[in-house]
Amino acid sequence: MLESLFKLREHGTNARTEILAGLTTFLTMSYIIFVNPDILGTTGMDKGAVFVATCLAAALGCLIMAFLANWPIGMAPGMGLNAFFAFGVVGAMGYSWQQALGAVFVSGVIFLILSATGVRKWLIEGIPKSLRSAIVAGIGLFLALIALKSAGIVVGNQATLVAQGDLKSPTVLLAILGFFIIVCLDSLRVKGAILIGILAVTILSALLGYSAPITGIVSAPPSIAPTFMQLDIAGVLNEGFLHIILVFVLVEIFDATGTLIGVARRANLLPEDKPNRLGRALFADSTAILAGSALGTSSTTAFVESAAGVQAGGRTGMTALVVGVLFLLCLFFAPLASVVPSYATAPALLYVAGLMVRELVEVEWNDITNAIPAALTAIIMPFTYSIAEGIAFGFISYVVIKVFTGRFREIHIATFIIALLFVLRFALE
């Protein structure tokens, strides 16, 4: 049955290898079941329901990827997009989380249409590589600021806007310890380093009395009712959500497409002389966004951590199937998730941020007309506490600088259209 479903022999693999690869991928990305409820919980969403929605959205996304595309790609609510959802759309802009879910759903519909019509590929090819890389790095800096604030390492200050927190605080020290655990274990190639770091800080914090005691580990899943089908689509259409949806779509395009292609190439799933299933994979991650918004979580996307499973030998959708099944089993670990403090998930955020900032090396620093818009994109995100503003400043400055230096022919029509949409957004505010 497995052979007929996933064509294991054709891909040079077997069931045992695929299971181990699935376990490897799961261990590297399972931290999301603790981090996502912690982030979305700041909006007023029920953390138990978000925990269930996260597990179900991840499982469903993995199953779609497994059976539709037969690719070894793990899916789950993405880092960066959940932060924009919670701290940007709801926190800074003041919209309700129901409207934010509606924006995720609408962006998913647009994303699906773009994938089905081939426009998604056109957008990827039309947007400068430097801007694409800067968006990823900027989101990393944004996540870093959130992580440092959650850990208590950075605090507000009337005179200087931000300042260093109390490094003698036990919870700050626990967060710092968690960060070093994650970095050191991951550098030693220990599978599940991020998960181990989160759990280590949680257990140590509970033992020392700084957080709620761990009274249970396994129980029946909490109710998903508080978030299930709570998306407010009408509110999105009436509240001028154009720029928010635009940001969701752009980040989903860059993040998911880049991850899918990168991991697929590593697994040799994109041969030039044979048909490939990239189209199906793109369709799979698009439909997962719609399902996630209905369940009650931010955009579901392909996880770059899937590369760990590919490195372990995963070559087919059976790897994704294993990841999906393991996420379903996580539903029964809600008591553990409910006692994870913010300073335990902060080290994971900070580490992921560090990995994302590495994208800055891809920027064409020797060309000022590319370097300055890229730098603005990355800098504006943390300083305005908004991914949307960073992307807007980046695209607009890119077009303006290219035009006034006589290099307007280098501007792809896709880049020009996106910049124009952001200008209209500023003009109509």
KAFEN-V751525 format. One record per residue. N is the residue number from 1. PHI is phi in degrees with one decimal (NA if undefined). PSI is psi in radians with two decimals (999 if undefined). Layout:
{{N & PHI & PSI} {N & PHI & PSI}}
This chain:
{{1 & NA & -0.80} {2 & -63.2 & -0.66} {3 & -64.1 & -0.77} {4 & -70.1 & -0.57} {5 & -74.9 & -0.78} {6 & -115.3 & -0.07} {7 & 52.2 & 0.99} {8 & -61.0 & -0.84} {9 & -63.2 & -0.68} {10 & -60.3 & -0.55} {11 & -95.7 & 0.13} {12 & 68.0 & 0.66} {13 & -138.9 & -3.13} {14 & -145.8 & 3.01} {15 & -61.3 & -0.72} {16 & -62.5 & -0.78} {17 & -62.9 & -0.73} {18 & -65.5 & -0.69} {19 & -64.3 & -0.79} {20 & -64.1 & -0.67} {21 & -65.5 & -0.72} {22 & -62.7 & -0.74} {23 & -63.4 & -0.70} {24 & -62.9 & -0.84} {25 & -60.9 & -0.77} {26 & -59.9 & -0.79} {27 & -62.5 & -0.59} {28 & -78.6 & -0.39} {29 & -116.0 & -0.05} {30 & -69.7 & -0.22} {31 & -57.3 & -0.39} {32 & -63.0 & -0.46} {33 & -69.5 & -0.34} {34 & -97.9 & -0.66} {35 & -74.4 & -0.76} {36 & -62.6 & -0.83} {37 & -62.0 & -0.59} {38 & -65.8 & -0.71} {39 & -73.4 & -0.90} {40 & -69.3 & -0.41} {41 & -64.2 & -0.38} {42 & -69.0 & -0.26} {43 & -86.5 & -0.13} {44 & 102.0 & -0.05} {45 & -69.0 & 2.54} {46 & -66.3 & 2.09} {47 & -64.4 & -0.64} {48 & -63.3 & -0.74} {49 & -67.6 & -0.67} {50 & -66.1 & -0.66} {51 & -58.2 & -0.83} {52 & -64.9 & -0.77} {53 & -60.8 & -0.68} {54 & -63.1 & -0.83} {55 & -62.9 & -0.77} {56 & -70.0 & -0.73} {57 & -63.3 & -0.73} {58 & -64.4 & -0.81} {59 & -62.3 & -0.79} {60 & -64.3 & -0.77} {61 & -60.2 & -0.74} {62 & -65.2 & -0.70} {63 & -67.3 & -0.70} {64 & -62.4 & -0.77} {65 & -63.1 & -0.67} {66 & -66.4 & -0.86} {67 & -91.4 & -0.45} {68 & -88.5 & -0.78} {69 & -102.9 & -0.38} {70 & 56.2 & 0.75} {71 & -114.2 & 2.60} {72 & -85.7 & 0.91} {73 & -110.1 & 2.19} {74 & -83.8 & 2.48} {75 & -121.9 & 2.53} {76 & -170.2 & 2.89} {77 & -55.4 & 2.26} {78 & -84.3 & 2.56} {79 & -72.1 & 2.49} {80 & 99.7 & -0.98} {81 & -67.8 & -0.63} {82 & -68.5 & -0.60} {83 & -68.2 & -0.73} {84 & -62.5 & -0.73} {85 & -56.8 & -0.92} {86 & -79.8 & -0.88} {87 & -91.7 & -0.40} {88 & -92.8 & -1.18} {89 & -65.7 & -0.84} {90 & -86.4 & -0.90} {91 & -67.6 & -0.96} {92 & -83.5 & -0.72} {93 & -87.1 & -0.30} {94 & 83.8 & 0.21} {95 & -78.9 & 2.83} {96 & -78.5 & 2.75} {97 & -67.5 & -0.45} {98 & -65.7 & -0.69} {99 & -67.1 & -0.66} {100 & -62.9 & -0.71} {101 & -63.2 & -0.66} {102 & -62.4 & -0.68} {103 & -65.6 & -0.66} {104 & -62.3 & -0.76} {105 & -63.1 & -0.84} {106 & -62.5 & -0.72} {107 & -63.4 & -0.61} {108 & -65.0 & -0.70} {109 & -63.1 & -0.81} {110 & -62.5 & -0.76} {111 & -59.2 & -0.73} {112 & -64.6 & -0.75} {113 & -65.1 & -0.76} {114 & -62.2 & -0.67} {115 & -69.4 & -0.73} {116 & -70.5 & -0.54} {117 & -93.8 & -0.16} {118 & 89.4 & -0.04} {119 & -66.2 & -0.53} {120 & -57.4 & -0.78} {121 & -65.0 & -0.69} {122 & -61.5 & -0.73} {123 & -65.3 & -0.75} {124 & -60.5 & -0.76} {125 & -71.5 & -0.46} {126 & -87.9 & -0.34} {127 & -93.4 & 2.25} {128 & -53.9 & 2.46} {129 & -59.2 & -0.67} {130 & -61.2 & -0.71} {131 & -68.7 & -0.71} {132 & -59.4 & -0.80} {133 & -66.9 & -0.68} {134 & -67.2 & -0.59} {135 & -62.6 & -0.79} {136 & -63.2 & -0.79} {137 & -64.8 & -0.70} {138 & -63.0 & -0.71} {139 & -62.3 & -0.64} {140 & -61.4 & -0.78} {141 & -64.9 & -0.65} {142 & -63.1 & -0.80} {143 & -63.0 & -0.64} {144 & -62.5 & -0.74} {145 & -63.4 & -0.75} {146 & -62.2 & -0.76} {147 & -63.3 & -0.80} {148 & -65.1 & -0.61} {149 & -69.2 & -0.77} {150 & -63.9 & -0.59} {151 & -78.4 & -0.29} {152 & 86.4 & 0.15} {153 & -78.1 & -0.56} {154 & -117.3 & 2.32} {155 & -130.4 & 2.87} {156 & -71.8 & 2.68} {157 & -151.1 & 2.24} {158 & -62.5 & -0.66} {159 & -81.4 & -0.67} {160 & -117.7 & 0.18} {161 & 71.7 & -0.96} {162 & -131.6 & 2.75} {163 & -152.8 & 2.98} {164 & -76.1 & 2.41} {165 & -79.3 & -2.95} {166 & -83.6 & 1.78} {167 & -73.6 & -0.12} {168 & -90.5 & -0.12} {169 & -63.6 & 2.33} {170 & -57.4 & -0.67} {171 & -71.4 & -0.59} {172 & -65.2 & -0.75} {173 & -64.4 & -0.64} {174 & -65.3 & -0.71} {175 & -63.5 & -0.76} {176 & -62.6 & -0.73} {177 & -60.2 & -0.77} {178 & -60.6 & -0.70} {179 & -62.6 & -0.80} {180 & -67.5 & -0.59} {181 & -60.5 & -0.84} {182 & -62.4 & -0.87} {183 & -62.4 & -0.82} {184 & -67.0 & -0.77} {185 & -65.3 & -0.70} {186 & -68.9 & -0.63} {187 & -67.4 & -0.43} {188 & -89.4 & 0.11} {189 & 62.1 & 0.64} {190 & -82.0 & 2.16} {191 & -66.7 & 2.38} {192 & 77.5 & 0.50} {193 & -58.5 & -0.75} {194 & -66.0 & -0.76} {195 & -62.0 & -0.76} {196 & -61.5 & -0.74} {197 & -61.0 & -0.79} {198 & -62.3 & -0.82} {199 & -67.2 & -0.66} {200 & -61.7 & -0.81} {201 & -67.0 & -0.70} {202 & -61.5 & -0.84} {203 & -66.4 & -0.79} {204 & -64.0 & -0.70} {205 & -63.6 & -0.73} {206 & -66.5 & -0.72} {207 & -64.8 & -0.61} {208 & -85.8 & -0.11} {209 & 84.6 & 0.30} {210 & -91.6 & -0.18} {211 & -141.9 & 3.06} {212 & -61.0 & 2.45} {213 & -66.7 & 2.62} {214 & -83.6 & 1.81} {215 & -94.1 & -0.21} {216 & -167.2 & 2.80} {217 & -119.7 & -0.72} {218 & -117.3 & 2.40} {219 & -161.9 & 3.07} {220 & -66.3 & 2.57} {221 & -61.3 & 2.55} {222 & -65.4 & 2.94} {223 & -74.3 & 2.44} {224 & -93.3 & -0.03} {225 & -53.6 & -0.69} {226 & -60.7 & -0.38} {227 & -118.3 & -0.29} {228 & -67.0 & 2.17} {229 & 55.8 & 0.62} {230 & -96.9 & 0.11} {231 & -66.4 & 2.38} {232 & -104.9 & 1.52} {233 & -72.7 & -0.68} {234 & -62.2 & -0.68} {235 & -63.4 & -0.59} {236 & -67.3 & -0.78} {237 & -70.0 & -0.40} {238 & -98.6 & -0.17} {239 & -108.2 & 0.24} {240 & 65.9 & 0.89} {241 & -87.4 & 0.24} {242 & -53.5 & -0.89} {243 & -68.6 & -0.56} {244 & -67.2 & -0.81} {245 & -63.0 & -0.70} {246 & -58.9 & -0.76} {247 & -66.0 & -0.79} {248 & -55.0 & -0.84} {249 & -63.5 & -0.81} {250 & -62.7 & -0.81} {251 & -66.4 & -0.69} {252 & -60.8 & -0.72} {253 & -63.2 & -0.90} {254 & -65.2 & -0.84} {255 & -64.8 & -0.99} {256 & -66.9 & -0.82} {257 & -64.5 & -0.79} {258 & -60.4 & -0.74} {259 & -65.5 & -0.83} {260 & -58.6 & -0.84} {261 & -68.3 & -0.74} {262 & -61.7 & -0.85} {263 & -68.7 & -0.69} {264 & -62.8 & -0.69} {265 & -65.2 & -0.68} {266 & -64.5 & -0.56} {267 & -90.1 & 0.05} {268 & 60.2 & 0.73} {269 & -99.1 & 0.07} {270 & -124.2 & 1.03} {271 & -67.0 & 2.48} {272 & -74.5 & -0.41} {273 & -98.3 & 0.08} {274 & -135.3 & 2.74} {275 & -65.1 & 2.56} {276 & -124.9 & 3.04} {277 & -105.9 & 0.47} {278 & -60.2 & -0.72} {279 & -58.8 & -0.74} {280 & -67.7 & -0.66} {281 & -65.1 & -0.71} {282 & -63.8 & -0.69} {283 & -66.4 & -0.67} {284 & -63.4 & -0.80} {285 & -72.7 & -0.43} {286 & -68.9 & -0.80} {287 & -67.8 & -0.51} {288 & -65.4 & -0.55} {289 & -64.3 & -0.77} {290 & -61.9 & -0.79} {291 & -63.1 & -0.74} {292 & -63.3 & -0.72} {293 & -65.9 & -0.61} {294 & -68.6 & -0.63} {295 & -73.4 & -0.56} {296 & 117.5 & 0.77} {297 & -145.4 & 2.91} {298 & -71.6 & 3.12} {299 & -52.9 & 2.28} {300 & -89.9 & 2.34} {301 & -145.8 & 2.94} {302 & -69.9 & 2.40} {303 & -98.5 & 2.29} {304 & -65.9 & -0.36} {305 & -62.3 & -0.23} {306 & -60.3 & -0.38} {307 & -60.1 & -0.51} {308 & -65.0 & -0.71} {309 & -68.1 & -0.67} {310 & -63.6 & -0.71} {311 & -61.6 & -0.53} {312 & -83.6 & 0.01} {313 & 112.5 & -0.03} {314 & -64.6 & 2.26} {315 & -134.0 & -0.15} {316 & -132.3 & 3.11} {317 & -66.2 & -0.21} {318 & -63.9 & -0.57} {319 & -61.0 & -0.83} {320 & -63.9 & -0.64} {321 & -61.3 & -0.78} {322 & -61.4 & -0.76} {323 & -60.5 & -0.78} {324 & -61.9 & -0.75} {325 & -63.8 & -0.71} {326 & -66.2 & -0.62} {327 & -66.0 & -0.63} {328 & -64.3 & -0.69} {329 & -64.6 & -0.49} {330 & -64.7 & -0.34} {331 & -54.9 & -0.46} {332 & -90.4 & 0.09} {333 & -109.4 & 0.48} {334 & -59.5 & -0.67} {335 & -58.0 & -0.64} {336 & -68.8 & -0.74} {337 & -63.4 & -0.56} {338 & -72.4 & -0.30} {339 & -105.3 & 0.08} {340 & -75.4 & 2.02} {341 & -77.5 & 2.86} {342 & -62.4 & -0.61} {343 & -74.2 & -0.11} {344 & -88.5 & -0.54} {345 & -87.5 & -0.35} {346 & -57.4 & -0.74} {347 & -60.2 & -0.62} {348 & -65.2 & -0.76} {349 & -60.0 & -0.77} {350 & -65.6 & -0.66} {351 & -68.5 & -0.79} {352 & -60.3 & -0.67} {353 & -59.5 & -0.78} {354 & -60.1 & -0.68} {355 & -66.5 & -0.64} {356 & -72.4 & -0.59} {357 & -65.3 & -0.37} {358 & -58.0 & -0.36} {359 & -61.5 & -0.32} {360 & -61.2 & -0.40} {361 & -67.3 & -0.32} {362 & -83.9 & -0.14} {363 & -73.2 & 2.46} {364 & -80.5 & 1.43} {365 & -68.8 & -0.37} {366 & -75.7 & -0.27} {367 & -108.8 & 1.88} {368 & -58.4 & -0.64} {369 & -67.7 & -0.34} {370 & -98.6 & -0.63} {371 & -69.5 & -0.77} {372 & -66.2 & -0.83} {373 & -59.3 & -0.66} {374 & -65.3 & -0.78} {375 & -63.1 & -0.74} {376 & -60.4 & -0.75} {377 & -55.7 & -0.88} {378 & -69.9 & -0.65} {379 & -75.0 & -0.72} {380 & -65.4 & -0.61} {381 & -55.1 & -0.98} {382 & -70.5 & -0.59} {383 & -75.7 & -0.41} {384 & -102.8 & -0.04} {385 & 57.7 & 0.69} {386 & -153.1 & 2.13} {387 & -66.1 & -0.64} {388 & -60.7 & -0.78} {389 & -65.9 & -0.68} {390 & -61.0 & -0.80} {391 & -64.4 & -0.74} {392 & -60.9 & -0.87} {393 & -60.6 & -0.68} {394 & -64.3 & -0.87} {395 & -68.0 & -0.76} {396 & -64.9 & -0.80} {397 & -64.6 & -0.61} {398 & -60.7 & -0.83} {399 & -66.8 & -0.80} {400 & -60.8 & -0.83} {401 & -65.6 & -0.73} {402 & -64.3 & -0.71} {403 & -65.9 & -0.84} {404 & -80.8 & -0.05} {405 & -107.4 & 0.19} {406 & 75.6 & 0.32} {407 & -114.2 & 0.60} {408 & -64.2 & -0.38} {409 & -67.3 & -0.31} {410 & -80.3 & -0.16} {411 & -83.6 & 2.04} {412 & -72.9 & 2.58} {413 & -58.9 & -0.57} {414 & -63.5 & -0.76} {415 & -64.3 & -0.73} {416 & -63.3 & -0.75} {417 & -63.3 & -0.77} {418 & -64.1 & -0.74} {419 & -61.6 & -0.72} {420 & -63.7 & -0.70} {421 & -62.4 & -0.68} {422 & -70.5 & -0.64} {423 & -62.2 & -0.76} {424 & -62.2 & -0.65} {425 & -63.3 & -0.78} {426 & -65.1 & -0.69} {427 & -67.0 & -0.57} {428 & -91.3 & -0.07} {429 & -70.7 & 999}}
